[in-house]
């Protein structure tokens, strides 16, 4: 198990936060500023990707800009005895829509299977296409089972997912067990980018009881209340995306994220 996998799969008690940056929705410079704000707020990881409109060019440019910005954060922290010296030493990990949205500059990649997709492309097709690039670039893959729950949003539409309903705990339990038996290192419950509501905490709790994998939860988490509910249900990671894009002012974004992160600490 590599460094990124060890970091992401660490089951130390507590819930960590990561932001999801979509290169299609912002310039590399804006993405870098938001990543720095997240790092200062206490985020533990930067995910880069989206469900559509991303490609090699904008993904690579975004990752390079973010990594350069985080190096400055780390350097500044090393010069300040009162700062958190590790605040800039967080991984930048690909969360790709497919094999055409990769970058050799990433620290790792969530090498995922959309387990409830009805399209072979997302079950094995994109993985086969992307594997040679990942190996040649030396990007560390972290195998992940990815499950889309209602309402699903664009991710559910693009991925042709047979969505998990809010009360379908038996389905989630079976998928969680299968993810562990298949050798995945992570299990992700996704409500969809910009979802009207987040994953039902009952589904998170069921997944937590059904498997020993780290549980990641994303989609529809806009405030500390939703984040806390997911954390208390058993999420090891909370992912926020759209909320990051609502703030052009980095200091304002940092304050919002710091409040959210403090609610799950």
C-alpha positions, 0 to 999 in steps of 0.5 A: 500500500502506497503513501496516498492509500495509507493516508486515505485509508487510515481509520484513525477515529474522527472524520476528515474533510476534503474539497472537490475541485471541478476544472470545468467550473473554474480557472486553474488560478481560482482553483489554486486560491480555493485549495489554499483556503481549504488547506488553511481551514483544515481540509485534509485532501484536494480532489480534482475531477468532475462528472463532465466537461473535464479533459487532460488539459484543464485537469493537468493545469488545475493540478499543477496550479494547486500543487504549486499553491500548496507548496507556498502554504507549506513553505509559509507554515515552515517559516511561522512557528505558530502555524501548522507545519503540515497544512500544505502537505496534503495530497492532490488526488484525481477523482476522474470522470474517465480515462480522458481526464487524467494528469501525471502531476497528481499524487494519486487517483481514486481508481473507482468502479461505479458499482451501480452503473448500468453501463459497462463503460463505468464498470470496467471500460474507462478503467481499462482505458486509463490503466496504462496511463496511470501505470506509465505516469506512476500515479498511485491508484487507490481502488474504490467502490463508488455508489450513487444514491438519490437524488444522484444529480449529474453524476447519476445521469452521466454514470447511468446509475441505478440509484440507491433510494434513501431507505434501501439499507439492504442494498447499501449493505450488500454493496458495501460487503461486495466492495470489501470482498472485491478488495477495494480500499475505499467505499464512496456514497455519493448523492450527486454534485449539487444534490438537493439533499445529502445521503441519508445518514441511515445509509451511511450507518448501514455501510459502516456496519456492513464493512471495514472500509473507510466510508467517504460521503459527498453530495448535498453537504452544504453546511455544518449540520449536514456534515455533522450528521454524516460524521455521526453516522460513520463517515470517515471522509466528508467531501464538499464541492459546490459550496467551494464554488459559491465564494470568490473571496478566499478568506470568506471561503476559508471561514465557511470551511473552517466552521464546517470542519470544526463541526466534524472534528 
